[in-house]
Amino acid sequence: MSEYLIEEIIVGNALKVTAVDPETGLEAVIQAPLTGSRLEARQLAVRKLLYLIEKKKK
């Protein structure tokens, strides 16, 4: 699947990004500095989610 749910929450001086695969229910959570790029934080969360999906298949 190529669509994921993305949630962004500001926690203090950090951005918490959660990526969820609606098919499997797997979640990947990362924290990034607020001064960083939100797009890169989202991409990192999705890459982590893809890693977890692949790891679960093995």
Phi, psi and omega in degrees: 000144183248008178244136181225153175270134181238131176235134177240131178226133176273125180235101183063239180261017183237158174250121178261123181242127178244130175247132183234135173269114183295335180287315185260339184081003179291144179237145171232131182237134174228159173237139181223156177293147179296336181283348181278178181281128178293324179298315179295324178295317178297315181297320178296318179297319179292319177298320177295319178297316178299321176299315180295323178296314179296319180296323180291329181293333184281000000 
